[in-house]
Amino acid sequence: MIAYNPKDWFFFIFRFHKTDTFRTLLPLMAAIGGYSWLVAYLELEYWQLSANNALKNLPIMHTTLTFVISLLLVFRTNTAYDRWWEGRRLWGSLVNSSRNFALKLGAMLSEEQDRQYFRRVIPAYASILNKHLKNEETGKTLFDEFDLRIEEHHKHAPNQVARMMYQKVQELYATGKISGEQLIVLNGQLESFTDICGACERIKNTPIPFSYSSFIKRFIFFYIMSLPFGYVFSLGYYVIPVVVFIFYVLASLELIAEEIEDPFGNDGNDLPTEKIAANIKIHVSEIL
């Protein structure tokens, strides 16, 4: 996630970072500019069409379609941002659940060996969930980092860590280190870890419906392709930068929505889940 100062206007206006939509769309913008020039040349120079041509009425259609495409893009962007914000709320809940679990264990456990186990396993859940959501290989290396045993035939790494915590809590109860009431409290806290994981997987594995996404892209494409035909009579060759700019605005909104609808990747606008996992490790170590 990009760290920035929201009050620095110069940074926003004149600096193009590597994830900016301008760089991504530059080849397409050049192609749209060339297409607009070709349409303008054919209508004004080659065919020498007059302003009384029937094509002059095309802007009326564009005026109507502008309202429709605006509604579609607003809905698309809001839906994507809701997914991004829900992901941030879930990772905030993971921070709170990890802290609360550590606080309760800190008050219940007296032996250093038990405290040390949970100092490793609680941060391990956040780190492995981060890798799991990014489709990165967790494998044995990350488990070795937290000194945990892994069963190779299991593929869902967060479930393995949750199982380890459940087993340890049951062991504490069986050996009399915690009471039955404390067991109920800890089990209820442990459920929140799996609930958060499942909610994050729901966001990641349920993208916006294909038909809706493809329709917006087609709508933008045909809208932009028809713009030069009608506006060339009123703008002349100035239609080239105007059409390129309109394409940049509309396509950028769609690109931004595509990026933030999956907030668990490695893009510049995705959630800083790795940093959050590192903070969980610090907080749990301080508590235990």
The 8 nearest C-alpha neighbors of each residue, nearest first, counted from 0:
[[1, 267, 268, 269, 271, 270, 2, 266],
 [2, 0, 267, 3, 268, 269, 271, 266],
 [3, 1, 0, 4, 267, 5, 268, 271],
 [4, 2, 5, 1, 7, 10, 6, 11],
 [3, 5, 6, 7, 2, 10, 8, 11],
 [6, 4, 7, 3, 8, 11, 10, 2],
 [5, 7, 4, 8, 3, 9, 10, 11],
 [8, 6, 10, 9, 4, 5, 11, 3],
 [7, 9, 11, 10, 6, 12, 5, 13],
 [8, 10, 12, 11, 7, 13, 14, 6],
 [11, 9, 14, 8, 7, 12, 13, 4],
 [12, 10, 8, 9, 13, 14, 7, 15],
 [13, 11, 9, 10, 14, 8, 15, 7],
 [12, 14, 9, 10, 11, 15, 8, 16],
 [15, 13, 10, 11, 12, 16, 9, 19],
 [14, 16, 19, 13, 17, 21, 22, 11],
 [15, 17, 19, 18, 14, 22, 20, 21],
 [16, 18, 19, 15, 22, 267, 20, 23],
 [19, 17, 16, 267, 20, 266, 22, 23],
 [20, 18, 16, 21, 17, 15, 22, 23],
 [19, 21, 23, 22, 251, 24, 18, 254],
 [22, 20, 24, 19, 23, 25, 247, 15],
 [23, 21, 25, 20, 24, 19, 17, 18],
 [22, 24, 20, 21, 25, 19, 26, 18],
 [23, 25, 21, 27, 22, 26, 28, 20],
 [24, 26, 28, 22, 27, 23, 21, 29],
 [27, 25, 29, 28, 24, 30, 23, 22],
 [28, 26, 30, 24, 29, 25, 31, 23],
 [29, 27, 25, 31, 30, 26, 243, 24],
 [28, 30, 32, 26, 27, 31, 25, 33],
 [29, 31, 27, 33, 32, 28, 34, 26],
 [32, 30, 34, 28, 33, 29, 35, 27],
 [31, 33, 29, 35, 30, 34, 239, 243],
 [34, 32, 36, 30, 31, 35, 37, 29],
 [33, 35, 31, 37, 32, 36, 30, 38],
 [36, 34, 32, 38, 239, 37, 33, 227],
 [37, 35, 39, 33, 34, 38, 40, 239],
 [36, 38, 34, 40, 35, 39, 41, 33],
 [39, 37, 35, 41, 40, 36, 42, 34],
 [40, 38, 36, 42, 37, 41, 43, 231],
 [41, 39, 37, 44, 43, 38, 42, 36],
 [42, 40, 45, 38, 39, 46, 44, 43],
 [41, 43, 46, 39, 48, 47, 40, 44],
 [44, 42, 47, 40, 41, 39, 48, 45],
 [45, 43, 47, 40, 41, 46, 42, 39],
 [44, 46, 41, 47, 42, 43, 40, 48],
 [45, 47, 42, 48, 41, 44, 43, 40],
 [48, 46, 43, 44, 45, 42, 49, 41],
 [47, 49, 42, 46, 43, 52, 50, 51],
 [48, 50, 51, 52, 47, 232, 43, 42],
 [49, 51, 52, 232, 55, 48, 233, 54],
 [52, 50, 49, 53, 55, 48, 54, 232],
 [51, 53, 54, 50, 49, 55, 48, 56],
 [52, 54, 55, 56, 51, 57, 50, 229],
 [55, 53, 56, 52, 229, 57, 228, 51],
 [54, 56, 229, 53, 57, 52, 50, 51],
 [57, 55, 54, 58, 59, 53, 229, 60],
 [56, 58, 229, 59, 60, 54, 55, 61],
 [59, 57, 61, 60, 56, 229, 62, 230],
 [60, 58, 62, 57, 61, 56, 63, 55],
 [59, 61, 63, 58, 57, 62, 64, 56],
 [60, 62, 58, 64, 63, 59, 65, 57],
 [63, 61, 59, 65, 60, 64, 58, 66],
 [62, 64, 60, 61, 65, 66, 59, 67],
 [63, 65, 61, 67, 66, 62, 68, 60],
 [66, 64, 68, 62, 67, 63, 61, 69],
 [65, 67, 69, 64, 68, 63, 70, 62],
 [68, 66, 64, 70, 69, 65, 71, 63],
 [67, 69, 71, 65, 70, 66, 64, 72],
 [70, 68, 66, 72, 67, 71, 65, 73],
 [69, 71, 73, 67, 68, 72, 74, 66],
 [72, 70, 68, 74, 69, 73, 75, 67],
 [71, 73, 75, 69, 74, 70, 76, 68],
 [74, 72, 70, 76, 75, 71, 77, 69],
 [73, 75, 77, 71, 72, 76, 78, 70],
 [76, 74, 72, 78, 73, 77, 71, 79],
 [77, 75, 256, 79, 73, 78, 74, 72],
 [78, 76, 80, 74, 79, 75, 73, 81],
 [77, 79, 81, 75, 76, 80, 74, 82],
 [80, 78, 260, 76, 82, 256, 81, 77],
 [79, 81, 83, 77, 82, 78, 84, 76],
 [82, 80, 84, 78, 83, 79, 85, 77],
 [81, 83, 85, 79, 80, 84, 260, 86],
 [84, 82, 80, 86, 262, 81, 85, 259],
 [85, 83, 87, 81, 86, 82, 80, 88],
 [84, 86, 88, 82, 87, 83, 81, 89],
 [85, 87, 89, 83, 84, 88, 82, 90],
 [88, 86, 84, 90, 85, 89, 91, 83],
 [87, 89, 91, 85, 86, 90, 92, 84],
 [88, 90, 92, 86, 91, 87, 195, 85],
 [91, 89, 93, 87, 92, 88, 94, 86],
 [92, 90, 88, 94, 89, 93, 87, 95],
 [91, 93, 89, 95, 90, 94, 96, 88],
 [92, 94, 90, 96, 91, 95, 97, 89],
 [95, 93, 91, 97, 92, 96, 279, 98],
 [94, 96, 92, 98, 93, 97, 99, 91],
 [97, 95, 93, 99, 98, 94, 100, 92],
 [98, 96, 100, 94, 95, 99, 93, 101],
 [99, 97, 101, 95, 96, 100, 102, 94],
 [98, 100, 102, 96, 101, 97, 95, 103],
 [99, 101, 97, 103, 98, 102, 96, 104],
 [100, 102, 104, 98, 99, 103, 105, 283],
 [103, 101, 99, 105, 104, 100, 98, 286],
 [104, 102, 106, 100, 105, 101, 99, 107],
 [103, 105, 107, 101, 106, 102, 108, 100],
 [106, 104, 102, 103, 287, 107, 108, 101],
 [105, 107, 103, 104, 108, 102, 109, 101],
 [108, 106, 104, 105, 103, 109, 177, 181],
 [109, 107, 104, 105, 110, 106, 114, 113],
 [108, 110, 111, 107, 114, 105, 113, 106],
 [111, 109, 112, 113, 108, 114, 115, 176],
 [110, 112, 114, 113, 115, 109, 108, 116],
 [113, 111, 115, 114, 110, 116, 109, 117],
 [114, 112, 116, 115, 111, 110, 117, 108],
 [113, 115, 111, 117, 116, 112, 287, 118],
 [116, 114, 118, 112, 113, 117, 111, 119],
 [117, 115, 113, 119, 118, 114, 120, 112],
 [116, 118, 120, 119, 114, 115, 121, 113],
 [119, 117, 115, 116, 284, 120, 121, 114],
 [120, 118, 117, 116, 145, 121, 122, 123],
 [119, 121, 123, 117, 122, 118, 116, 124],
 [120, 122, 123, 124, 117, 119, 118, 97],
 [123, 121, 280, 125, 124, 120, 279, 119],
 [124, 122, 120, 126, 121, 125, 127, 119],
 [123, 125, 127, 122, 121, 126, 160, 128],
 [126, 124, 128, 276, 122, 123, 127, 129],
 [127, 125, 129, 123, 276, 128, 124, 122],
 [126, 128, 130, 129, 124, 125, 123, 131],
 [127, 129, 131, 125, 130, 126, 157, 124],
 [128, 130, 126, 127, 132, 131, 272, 125],
 [131, 129, 135, 127, 133, 128, 132, 137],
 [130, 132, 128, 134, 133, 129, 127, 135],
 [133, 131, 129, 134, 130, 263, 128, 200],
 [132, 134, 130, 264, 135, 131, 263, 129],
 [135, 133, 131, 132, 130, 136, 264, 137],
 [136, 134, 130, 133, 131, 137, 132, 129],
 [135, 137, 138, 134, 130, 131, 133, 141],
 [138, 136, 141, 130, 135, 127, 139, 140],
 [137, 139, 136, 140, 141, 142, 151, 156],
 [138, 140, 142, 141, 143, 149, 137, 151],
 [141, 139, 143, 142, 138, 144, 137, 145],
 [140, 142, 144, 143, 139, 137, 138, 145],
 [141, 143, 147, 139, 144, 145, 140, 146],
 [142, 144, 146, 140, 145, 141, 147, 139],
 [143, 145, 141, 142, 146, 140, 147, 139],
 [144, 146, 143, 142, 119, 147, 123, 141],
 [147, 145, 143, 144, 142, 148, 119, 120],
 [148, 146, 142, 145, 143, 149, 120, 144],
 [149, 147, 142, 150, 146, 143, 139, 163],
 [150, 148, 151, 147, 139, 142, 159, 153],
 [149, 151, 152, 153, 148, 159, 154, 139],
 [150, 152, 153, 149, 154, 138, 139, 148],
 [153, 151, 150, 154, 149, 155, 156, 159],
 [152, 154, 151, 150, 155, 156, 159, 149],
 [155, 153, 156, 152, 151, 159, 150, 158],
 [156, 154, 158, 157, 153, 159, 131, 160],
 [155, 157, 159, 158, 154, 160, 127, 153],
 [158, 156, 160, 159, 128, 155, 124, 127],
 [159, 157, 161, 156, 160, 155, 162, 193],
 [160, 158, 162, 156, 157, 161, 163, 155],
 [159, 161, 163, 157, 162, 158, 124, 164],
 [160, 162, 158, 164, 163, 159, 157, 165],
 [163, 161, 165, 159, 160, 164, 158, 166],
 [164, 162, 160, 166, 161, 165, 167, 159],
 [163, 165, 167, 161, 166, 162, 168, 160],
 [166, 164, 162, 168, 167, 163, 169, 161],
 [167, 165, 169, 163, 164, 168, 162, 170],
 [166, 168, 170, 164, 169, 165, 163, 171],
 [167, 169, 171, 165, 170, 166, 164, 172],
 [170, 168, 172, 166, 171, 167, 173, 165],
 [169, 171, 167, 173, 168, 172, 166, 174],
 [170, 172, 168, 176, 174, 169, 173, 177],
 [171, 173, 177, 175, 169, 170, 174, 176],
 [174, 172, 170, 175, 171, 169, 176, 177],
 [175, 173, 171, 172, 176, 170, 177, 169],
 [174, 176, 172, 177, 173, 171, 178, 170],
 [177, 175, 171, 174, 172, 178, 108, 173],
 [178, 176, 172, 175, 171, 181, 182, 179],
 [177, 179, 181, 180, 182, 172, 175, 176],
 [178, 180, 182, 181, 183, 177, 172, 184],
 [181, 179, 183, 182, 178, 184, 177, 185],
 [180, 182, 184, 178, 179, 183, 177, 185],
 [181, 183, 179, 185, 180, 184, 186, 178],
 [184, 182, 186, 180, 181, 185, 187, 179],
 [185, 183, 181, 187, 182, 186, 188, 180],
 [184, 186, 188, 182, 187, 183, 189, 181],
 [187, 185, 189, 183, 188, 184, 182, 190],
 [186, 188, 184, 190, 185, 189, 183, 191],
 [187, 189, 185, 186, 190, 191, 100, 184],
 [190, 188, 186, 191, 187, 192, 185, 193],
 [189, 191, 187, 192, 188, 193, 194, 186],
 [190, 192, 194, 189, 193, 188, 195, 96],
 [193, 191, 195, 190, 194, 189, 196, 93],
 [192, 194, 196, 195, 191, 190, 197, 161],
 [193, 195, 191, 197, 192, 196, 198, 190],
 [196, 194, 198, 192, 193, 197, 89, 191],
 [195, 197, 193, 199, 194, 198, 200, 192],
 [196, 198, 200, 194, 199, 195, 193, 201],
 [197, 199, 201, 195, 200, 196, 194, 202],
 [200, 198, 196, 202, 201, 197, 195, 203],
 [201, 199, 203, 197, 202, 198, 204, 196],
 [200, 202, 198, 199, 204, 203, 205, 197],
 [203, 201, 199, 200, 205, 204, 198, 82],
 [202, 204, 200, 201, 205, 261, 199, 206],
 [203, 205, 201, 202, 200, 206, 199, 261],
 [204, 206, 202, 203, 201, 207, 200, 208],
 [207, 205, 204, 208, 203, 202, 260, 261],
 [206, 208, 209, 205, 212, 211, 260, 79],
 [209, 207, 211, 210, 206, 212, 205, 213],
 [210, 208, 212, 211, 213, 207, 206, 214],
 [211, 209, 213, 212, 208, 214, 207, 215],
 [210, 212, 214, 209, 208, 213, 215, 207],
 [213, 211, 209, 215, 214, 210, 208, 216],
 [212, 214, 216, 210, 215, 211, 209, 217],
 [215, 213, 217, 211, 216, 212, 218, 210],
 [216, 214, 218, 212, 217, 213, 219, 211],
 [217, 215, 213, 219, 218, 214, 220, 212],
 [218, 216, 220, 214, 219, 215, 221, 213],
 [217, 219, 215, 216, 220, 221, 222, 214],
 [218, 220, 222, 216, 217, 221, 223, 215],
 [221, 219, 217, 223, 222, 218, 224, 216],
 [220, 222, 224, 223, 218, 219, 217, 225],
 [223, 221, 219, 225, 220, 224, 218, 226],
 [222, 224, 226, 220, 221, 225, 219, 246],
 [225, 223, 221, 222, 226, 220, 227, 31],
 [224, 226, 223, 222, 228, 227, 221, 229],
 [225, 227, 223, 228, 224, 229, 230, 222],
 [228, 226, 230, 231, 229, 35, 225, 238],
 [229, 227, 226, 225, 230, 231, 54, 38],
 [228, 230, 57, 55, 54, 227, 58, 231],
 [231, 229, 227, 232, 233, 234, 228, 226],
 [230, 232, 235, 234, 227, 233, 229, 238],
 [233, 231, 230, 50, 235, 234, 229, 55],
 [232, 234, 230, 231, 235, 50, 229, 238],
 [235, 233, 231, 237, 238, 232, 230, 236],
 [234, 236, 231, 237, 232, 238, 233, 39],
 [235, 237, 238, 239, 39, 234, 231, 36],
 [238, 236, 239, 234, 235, 240, 241, 231],
 [237, 239, 241, 236, 234, 231, 240, 242],
 [238, 240, 237, 35, 241, 242, 32, 236],
 [241, 239, 243, 242, 238, 244, 237, 32],
 [240, 242, 238, 244, 239, 243, 245, 237],
 [241, 243, 245, 244, 239, 240, 238, 246],
 [244, 242, 240, 246, 241, 245, 28, 32],
 [243, 245, 247, 241, 246, 242, 240, 248],
 [246, 244, 242, 248, 247, 243, 241, 249],
 [245, 247, 243, 249, 244, 248, 250, 242],
 [246, 248, 244, 250, 245, 249, 251, 243],
 [249, 247, 245, 251, 246, 250, 244, 252],
 [250, 248, 246, 252, 251, 247, 245, 253],
 [249, 251, 253, 247, 252, 248, 246, 254],
 [252, 250, 254, 248, 253, 249, 20, 247],
 [251, 253, 255, 249, 250, 254, 256, 248],
 [252, 254, 256, 250, 251, 255, 257, 249],
 [255, 253, 251, 257, 256, 252, 250, 258],
 [256, 254, 258, 252, 257, 253, 251, 259],
 [255, 257, 76, 253, 79, 254, 258, 259],
 [258, 256, 254, 255, 260, 259, 253, 79],
 [259, 257, 255, 256, 260, 254, 261, 268],
 [258, 260, 261, 262, 256, 83, 257, 79],
 [259, 261, 79, 82, 257, 258, 83, 262],
 [262, 260, 259, 263, 203, 258, 264, 83],
 [263, 261, 269, 83, 259, 270, 264, 260],
 [262, 264, 261, 269, 133, 270, 132, 265],
 [265, 263, 133, 266, 262, 269, 261, 132],
 [264, 266, 269, 267, 263, 133, 0, 268],
 [267, 265, 269, 268, 264, 0, 258, 18],
 [266, 268, 0, 1, 269, 18, 265, 17],
 [269, 267, 0, 266, 1, 259, 270, 258],
 [270, 268, 262, 266, 0, 267, 264, 263],
 [269, 271, 272, 262, 0, 263, 268, 87],
 [272, 270, 0, 274, 273, 275, 269, 263],
 [271, 273, 275, 274, 270, 129, 276, 263],
 [274, 272, 276, 275, 271, 277, 129, 126],
 [273, 275, 277, 276, 271, 272, 278, 279],
 [274, 276, 272, 278, 277, 273, 279, 271],
 [277, 275, 279, 273, 125, 274, 126, 278],
 [278, 276, 274, 280, 275, 279, 273, 281],
 [279, 277, 275, 281, 280, 276, 282, 274],
 [280, 278, 276, 282, 277, 281, 122, 283],
 [279, 281, 122, 277, 278, 283, 282, 284],
 [282, 280, 278, 284, 279, 283, 285, 277],
 [281, 283, 279, 285, 284, 280, 278, 286],
 [284, 282, 286, 280, 285, 281, 287, 279],
 [285, 283, 281, 287, 282, 286, 118, 280],
 [284, 286, 282, 283, 287, 281, 280, 118],
 [285, 287, 283, 284, 282, 102, 101, 105],
 [286, 284, 105, 285, 283, 114, 118, 101]]
